[in-house]
Amino acid sequence: MSHHQIISAKALPDLMLYIGFENGVYKRYDVRPLLERWEPFRAFINTPKLFEQVRVDIGGYGISWNDDLDLSSEELWENGEEVPAPS
């Protein structure tokens, strides 16, 4: 399986992410559905500034906020909505 390597991650309003991939594709990913499915993601409600601290993991195979909060590049690729690249 080929991995989609992440080159950039930016927090947007309303718990949305703007993710750039090495192949030039950009996707928007909605984190809100994860709040109900996984308790650690509820930290974004109690600590709104935490969401803004998103970073790309070494190697680009995921993103993370801390040791408890992360998402794989494949999750972001499969469930993100393709959007225009920044101009």
C-alpha positions in Angstrom: 0.0 0.0 0.0 1.3 3.4 -0.9 1.2 6.1 1.7 0.1 9.6 1.0 2.8 11.8 2.5 1.7 15.0 4.2 3.8 18.2 3.7 1.6 20.7 5.5 -1.2 20.9 8.0 -3.1 24.0 9.0 -5.9 24.4 11.6 -9.0 26.2 10.2 -12.1 27.5 12.1 -14.8 25.1 13.1 -12.4 22.2 13.7 -11.4 21.9 10.1 -8.0 21.0 8.8 -6.3 22.1 5.5 -3.8 19.3 4.6 -1.2 19.5 1.8 0.1 16.2 0.3 3.4 15.6 -1.5 1.6 14.9 -4.7 0.2 18.4 -4.9 -3.3 17.5 -3.7 -4.9 19.6 -0.9 -7.7 18.3 1.3 -10.0 19.8 3.9 -10.8 17.4 6.8 -13.6 17.9 9.3 -12.5 16.8 12.8 -16.0 17.3 14.4 -17.3 13.8 13.8 -14.3 12.4 15.8 -15.5 14.2 18.9 -18.3 11.7 19.4 -16.3 8.6 18.3 -13.1 9.1 20.3 -13.0 10.8 23.7 -9.5 12.2 23.4 -10.6 14.5 20.6 -13.1 16.2 23.0 -10.1 18.0 24.3 -10.5 20.4 21.4 -13.8 21.6 23.0 -12.2 22.2 26.4 -9.0 23.6 25.1 -9.7 25.4 21.8 -6.1 26.6 21.4 -4.9 23.0 21.3 -6.4 22.5 17.9 -4.2 25.2 16.5 -1.1 23.4 17.5 -1.4 20.7 14.8 1.9 19.6 13.3 3.0 17.2 10.6 4.7 14.1 12.1 8.3 13.2 11.0 8.1 11.4 7.7 4.7 13.0 6.8 2.7 9.8 7.6 0.4 11.6 10.0 -0.4 14.7 12.0 -0.5 15.1 15.7 -1.3 17.5 18.5 0.2 15.6 21.4 0.7 11.9 22.5 -3.0 11.2 22.7 -4.2 13.1 19.5 -3.1 12.1 16.1 -4.5 11.1 12.7 -2.8 9.0 9.9 -2.2 10.3 6.5 -4.4 7.6 5.1 -7.4 8.8 7.3 -6.9 12.3 6.0 -6.5 11.2 2.4 -9.5 8.8 2.4 -11.9 11.1 4.3 -10.8 14.5 3.4 -12.5 16.6 0.7 -10.2 17.7 -2.1 -10.0 21.5 -2.3 -7.9 24.0 -4.4 -4.3 24.5 -3.6 -3.3 27.8 -2.0 -2.6 30.6 -4.5 
